[in-house]
């Protein structure tokens, strides 16, 4: 029997060369010098700054202003372009040296992060503290501003923020709980607003109630009677939207819902005989204190409660109305999550195929999610109409849907307190830019600088920052609705984002 032949030495040498982990060939005199991390980061930062300057030069560097005599005057703002490019370069350098550093080892953290653990500890006390502060906010604003009239701006700001908190909680049912990406949520907002506007200004409806219950009945009670009608009609339109998109998921669902929002806006513009077109609907009756008007008459709110008449009484009451509507939205969402329909929404978000295999009716689950979210959007729309007392299609553009969706995503899909915090930061924080008057100093940006014009730029930076550091939102952990023995928060790594 001949001996077994061993491997050829040449083959072993070739295999050793292939398996050699050394990145430097033996023919060189020594290892090649690799660029340092700082040098690579500096090059990347400089390139990012130059690219930003080139992009912003035609957009920000040149500004055409109209003088009093009529002709346009071209002004140059190269300093502002340089400042913005410098900010981008510095931020890029920090990222390349920290999070995006080549070869950075990410430590695997077992269990929830420190931020999640802190949130879990503060969670039971955070919700009561939030609602307690919300209740005391108008009184604090009046106290700190020095009276009712000086506090008008701050109370209006609270109403503005709470409106978006309520809209965010309504959309959170569709996107955060059911995992259905909706880019046309502003359509239900518009349906609620126009429903109340049309019913409250309808002459036949007013004449009907005037003949049976008195001439001033419909003016005093129109909001309270139309509020549930606005929500029900918006829920009906939510069901109408849900039927065509039952088999759509992900990007296709987003495109259809976006088209639905634009269709509603175009209908409001072109159906002039009903909606008055682009001119909108005005002369909407003001809100009343359950039938008691806010006026200076002997039957008004101030005279009834022995107060001196002030128009701020109506504004403060509007604040508590939107606070009550937001509280109802939050309580209904929490209650629905504990019911079978809420568990079906969360199961649909995680895996639709698994839902079908378990016997869950996904058609009914999707329709209930759209209808419930749309109902709360209709409530918010009715409040918007009675607060402004004027509605027009320009108030319901796609940008409103984008802002509401950004609030839900940045706050953490499925998280009530996360959505509320994101609404306060994005809406309240952007509105406070109007008070940054020190930026108009000569040594900074000059007297012609308007910080509020850069709201969307800061908004974009905030979205990028959150997506880099906390891609699942400010509050990424979830509390399960069903648990065994002990209720523990679910880590963000185990929660799907939902692309239904």
Residue pairs with C-beta under 8 A, 6 or more apart in sequence:
24 30
24 31
24 32
37 96
37 97
37 101
37 102
37 103
38 97
40 96
40 102
41 93
41 96
41 97
41 101
42 93
44 92
44 93
44 96
45 89
45 90
45 92
45 93
45 96
46 89
48 88
48 89
48 92
49 85
49 86
49 88
49 89
49 92
50 85
52 84
52 85
52 88
52 89
53 81
53 82
53 84
53 85
56 81
56 84
56 85
57 78
57 81
60 77
60 80
60 81
60 84
61 76
61 77
61 78
61 80
61 81
62 74
62 75
62 76
62 77
63 74
63 75
63 76
63 77
64 72
64 73
64 74
64 75
65 72
65 73
65 75
66 72
66 73
67 73
80 445
95 468
99 468
99 469
111 117
111 491
112 120
112 477
112 489
112 491
116 476
116 477
116 489
116 491
116 492
119 126
119 475
119 477
120 477
120 489
123 417
123 479
126 417
127 416
127 417
130 417
130 420
131 327
134 158
134 162
134 323
135 323
137 158
137 319
138 151
138 155
138 158
138 316
138 319
138 320
141 151
141 154
141 155
141 158
142 148
142 151
142 155
144 151
144 154
145 151
145 154
148 310
148 312
148 313
148 316
149 310
149 312
151 312
152 312
152 315
155 312
155 315
155 316
155 319
156 315
157 428
157 431
158 319
159 315
159 318
159 319
159 322
159 387
160 427
160 428
160 431
161 423
161 424
161 427
161 428
161 431
162 319
162 322
162 323
162 326
163 322
163 380
163 383
163 384
164 403
164 404
164 407
164 423
164 426
164 427
165 326
165 419
165 420
165 423
165 424
166 322
166 325
166 326
166 329
166 376
166 379
166 380
167 185
167 189
167 376
167 377
167 380
167 404
167 407
168 404
168 407
168 408
168 411
168 419
168 420
168 422
168 423
169 326
169 329
169 330
169 333
169 376
169 416
169 419
169 420
170 185
170 329
170 373
170 374
170 375
170 376
170 377
170 380
171 182
171 185
171 373
171 377
171 404
171 405
171 407
171 408
172 333
172 373
172 408
172 413
172 414
172 415
172 416
172 419
173 333
173 336
173 345
173 369
173 372
173 373
173 376
174 180
174 182
174 185
174 369
174 370
174 373
175 181
175 182
175 405
175 408
175 409
175 413
175 498
176 349
176 408
176 412
176 413
176 414
176 415
176 419
176 498
177 333
177 337
177 342
177 345
177 346
177 349
177 369
177 414
178 345
178 346
178 348
178 349
178 365
178 366
178 369
178 498
178 500
179 345
179 348
179 349
179 350
179 496
179 497
179 498
179 499
179 500
180 253
180 366
180 369
180 370
180 498
180 500
181 250
181 253
181 254
181 257
181 499
181 500
182 253
182 254
182 257
182 370
182 373
182 401
182 405
183 254
183 255
183 257
183 258
183 261
183 398
183 401
183 402
183 405
184 241
184 257
184 258
184 259
184 260
184 261
184 262
184 264
184 401
185 257
185 261
185 373
185 374
185 377
185 401
185 404
185 405
186 261
186 265
186 396
186 397
186 398
186 400
186 401
186 404
187 237
187 241
187 260
187 261
187 263
187 264
187 265
187 396
188 234
188 237
188 238
188 373
188 374
188 375
188 377
188 378
188 381
189 377
189 378
189 380
189 381
189 384
189 396
189 400
190 264
190 265
190 268
190 381
190 393
190 395
190 396
191 230
191 233
191 234
191 237
191 264
191 374
191 377
191 378
191 381
192 230
192 231
192 233
192 234
192 377
192 378
192 379
192 380
192 381
192 382
192 384
192 385
193 230
193 381
193 382
193 384
193 385
193 391
193 395
193 396
194 268
194 275
194 281
194 381
194 385
194 391
195 226
195 229
195 230
195 233
195 234
195 378
195 381
195 382
196 222
196 223
196 226
196 227
196 229
196 230
196 284
196 381
196 382
196 385
196 386
197 281
197 284
197 385
197 391
198 274
198 275
198 281
199 205
199 222
199 226
199 229
200 218
200 222
200 223
200 226
200 284
200 285
200 385
200 386
201 281
201 283
201 284
201 285
205 218
206 218
206 219
209 217
209 218
210 217
210 218
218 285
219 285
219 288
219 293
220 285
220 288
220 291
220 292
220 293
221 288
221 291
222 285
223 285
223 287
223 288
223 382
223 386
224 290
226 382
227 379
227 382
227 383
230 378
230 379
230 381
230 382
231 375
231 376
231 378
231 379
231 382
232 375
232 378
233 378
234 374
234 375
234 377
234 378
234 379
234 381
235 371
235 372
235 374
235 375
235 378
236 371
237 374
238 367
238 370
238 371
238 372
238 373
238 374
238 375
239 367
239 370
239 371
241 257
241 260
241 370
241 374
242 366
242 367
242 369
242 370
242 371
243 367
244 256
245 253
245 256
245 257
245 366
246 362
246 363
246 366
246 367
248 256
249 352
249 499
249 500
250 499
250 500
253 500
258 398
258 401
261 396
261 398
261 401
262 398
264 396
265 393
265 396
265 397
267 275
268 275
268 277
268 393
268 396
269 275
269 277
269 278
269 393
270 277
271 277
275 281
275 393
278 392
278 393
278 394
279 392
280 390
280 391
280 392
280 393
280 394
281 390
281 391
281 392
282 389
282 390
283 389
284 385
284 386
284 388
284 389
284 390
284 391
285 386
285 389
286 293
286 294
286 314
286 386
286 389
287 294
287 314
287 317
287 318
287 321
287 386
287 387
288 294
289 301
289 317
292 299
292 300
292 301
292 304
293 299
293 300
293 301
294 300
294 301
294 302
294 311
294 313
294 314
294 317
295 301
295 309
296 302
296 303
296 309
297 303
300 309
301 307
301 313
301 314
302 308
302 309
302 310
302 313
303 309
307 313
318 383
318 386
318 387
321 383
322 383
322 387
325 379
325 380
325 383
329 376
329 379
330 416
332 372
332 376
333 416
334 416
336 342
336 345
336 372
337 343
337 345
337 346
337 481
338 481
341 365
341 368
342 481
343 481
343 482
344 355
344 360
344 365
345 365
345 368
345 369
346 414
346 481
347 354
347 355
347 358
347 360
348 355
348 360
348 362
348 365
348 366
348 369
348 500
349 414
349 496
349 498
349 500
350 496
350 498
351 496
352 362
352 500
355 362
355 365
356 362
366 500
384 391
384 395
385 391
388 395
403 426
403 427
406 422
406 426
406 459
406 463
407 419
407 422
407 423
407 426
407 427
408 419
408 422
409 473
410 422
410 425
410 426
410 462
410 463
410 466
410 473
410 474
411 417
411 418
411 419
411 420
411 421
411 422
411 423
411 473
411 474
411 475
412 418
412 419
412 422
412 472
412 473
412 474
412 475
412 476
413 472
413 473
413 497
413 498
414 478
414 495
415 473
415 474
415 475
415 476
415 478
417 475
418 473
418 474
418 475
421 474
421 475
422 473
422 474
425 462
426 459
426 462
430 452
430 455
430 458
430 459
433 451
433 452
433 454
433 455
433 458
434 451
434 452
436 451
438 444
439 445
439 449
439 451
440 446
440 447
440 448
440 449
466 473
466 474
470 476
472 492
472 495
472 497
476 491
476 492
476 495
477 489
477 490
477 491
477 492
477 495
478 489
478 490
478 495
479 487
479 489
479 490
480 487
480 488
480 490
